[in-house]
Amino acid sequence: MVQLLVQERLSAALTQRELAKRLKKPHSYVSKIEVCERRIVLMELIHYLRAMKRNPVKFVKLALEIVERAELE
């Protein structure tokens, strides 16, 4: 899921600092999430995705598809 979040941020043409500013959080908040030093709960995920103008439902569906494919391997 973290890799997907990074891809979404990059496709939104945002730096970690820009996203952190939108979230009203320190840069370290985004950085720690992206290097798996910090977990993100569902409500934070929704806020995170909305800050990037991304659809949380589409993101979760994509994440589920990836998990399901991995389970088949």
N, C-alpha and C positions, 0 to 999 in steps of 0.2 A: 504494500500500500504506500509506503514511503516513496518508492521510486515513482509511483503514479502521481503523488503530490508534487514531487520535483518536476516531473514532466508537465504537469498542469501549470505550475508557476512559470516555467520557461516558455510554454506556449502562450501564456498571458503576457509575456515580455516584461516580467517583474523580477527585480533583484530580491534577495532575501530582505534587504533593508527596506525596500519599497513595500513589500508585503507586510513586514513588521509594523511599519508606519500605519498602514491601512487597518491593521489589527489592534493598533494602539498598545503594542507590546514591544519589548526590547528586541533587538536583532538576534540576541542569543536564543530567544524563544523559537524562532523559525529555524535557526541553525541547529539547535539541539533536536528538534523534530526530524529534520532532514538527515541527520547522522545517527538517528535511533538512540539518542541519549535521553530522550523524553518521549513518553507515550502521549497519545492524543485521544481523548474521549470523544464520544459521538457528538455532543453539542459543540465542542471545540472544532471538530472536523467540519461541521456544517458552517460555522462562522468562518473558518479558514477558507473553505471553498467559495463561499459567498464573497469574501474579500477579494478573491481572484475573479469574481463574476463567473463562477462555474456552477453548474447544476449538481447539487449533492446527490440527487437520485441517480443521475447518469453515471456519476463517479462510482457509487456503490455497486451499480449493476456491472460496470466494467471490472471492478475489483472482484466481484463474485465470479464472473466469467473466467478470469485469470486463475482464481483458486480452483474452480471446477476443472479447468484444463490441466492444472498441475496434479490434481488428484487422479486423473485418468492415466497419467504417465507412470 
